[in-house]
Amino acid sequence: MNLLLDEVARATVRLAEAGVASPRADAEELAAAVHGVKRSELHTVPDSAFDARFWEGVARREAGEPLQHITGRAFFRYLELKVGPGVFVPRPETEVMVGWALDTLRDMDVRDPLVVDLGTGSGAIALSIAQEAPRARVHAVEKDPKAFVYATRNIEALDERGRVRLHLGDFADALSELDGTVDLVISNPPYIPMTEWEYVPPDVRDHDPADALWGGGDDGLDAIRAIERTARRLLRPGGHVAVEHSDRQGNAVYWVFAEEHGWRDVRNRRDLTNRDRFVTARLSTD
């Protein structure tokens, strides 16, 4: 074992004792970020190249700072995104919703589908769709200035074909010029009720931006209700919507997309842990 792998093993013990959920993976990711290699390449770092800043990162993670804030990067599907304080860190469960959106776009008889991502944050959803559905045109909306900066950086770095347009604004009244023309609306909005504040993990509660967490209203669904109204306005007849929610909100979000508002084929869909994670619906053609 070389010096770096030995230090990673020691760091793993420290992080485990601090209650970090994935201590080995976090220690390896910290080491990889500091030394400029992939996790699979840690064994190639010579002892003479060991960087003591690794232990600074371990101490920050031990204190509860999110791993992605320390490394400055987050991985989402096939993307490496710039993230940090002020922008929501994308989670793996959202990747499942993006996968559904990509399948839906492929099934559409539309040459250049028009997609809107409401509350884009780092740009993870918008950029993934632009990368994996290369004919899609994507409009991404973000109202928080700090998150908007991160989205701008990621789009400039990763949107090689120029398929994503970023807009600074509130998703409640965004993109009126696209009303009735959009093929798919997708969103991972804030949805946590303030009544559940004490149950939110500290590394999320204390570090992710508040506007990306707390959904508003007693049930946390005010932001999702705004998404429903905006999607109904933006979508063409037969267009689709997908909205993420917590694993305890599936039934309530299902009823937000009511038939009397023109929604059809409303379904709750599950993530990789088999928990309700997002609702999809189709706007009526009637």
Steps between C-alpha positions, in 0.01 A plus 500: 500500500636841407490801732184652353298178530621463857383854577166431331453198727571715807263769376228241445512406868481865605203572273319186613545602863357842409186335363562563129273266305756398235839545667715301258350654187527851647862448604588373154320788327680754719832338420424490130396864489805623689745295293335556162433135418203267473404287799615194309843659458582573864750216509704674228578808711862476618576548869699813420189661345278463808321829567423580863198704389327162493477513879354851488221361285449207735466737795239706314302187408532374856344828616198444276582708192363335184756307301409686181562839661849387598591358160307762302345238276201267480437209266158462336435237235784561251587850620755651737347823629646796686321548832556675831330712766191665357389227261307179564714189465330260253409158641505156333123454542438785257688304233207256482258782415738622228511147363121497476507838322753375246292189429191718456681734260619204293142374473368834377444555131675838522810590300643763737318469834471808718575443870478731801685434827347707780734579789813368330749560785836377375350421158522124557163407349515742208854402404432127529201528267696715253786249502294181477221628275718700261214636289317642802492874561504571872404814690620505861354740757666599829413793728778484759799713391761273661357185343470688170876560504570128542252410226666752271843350564379147440314587182799688363727204576275211397241615245722456196212513250336806653169323564432650845374854558513625859248750637515692828151512645227338709354182354150612602485751214789393280517477122158633405626525142502117488143452621332205332810384309708293742524122466629419848529688830720354771587622848665406826344780705522569874248279680601447864246629757651722771335270754758237403799729562637287784492183289707638213866384516724783626728494195191573288317734738805710585666519159253469211327832422171545685312595184587160354371306801188648657199473272262737676160440657418266785561199276805633314320480165448866410794492257363185335160667465675787322676248274165345412354835398808594298516162329131525408572837342819402317414156364343431166202261500643152561818638660648335809611614844722337765541637853710358780370474859592329825429132558210597731323744265409279206128482567467873570694601189296258290188701583669831417482389136123471502291383207284813517814701421547304182750238615490142379708186565616627840741253657727480800837353409767348718872547541774238523409428864140424392361809671256747349718776356332691218163553336447507124196616306383584149301809404170410338452538129125556545 
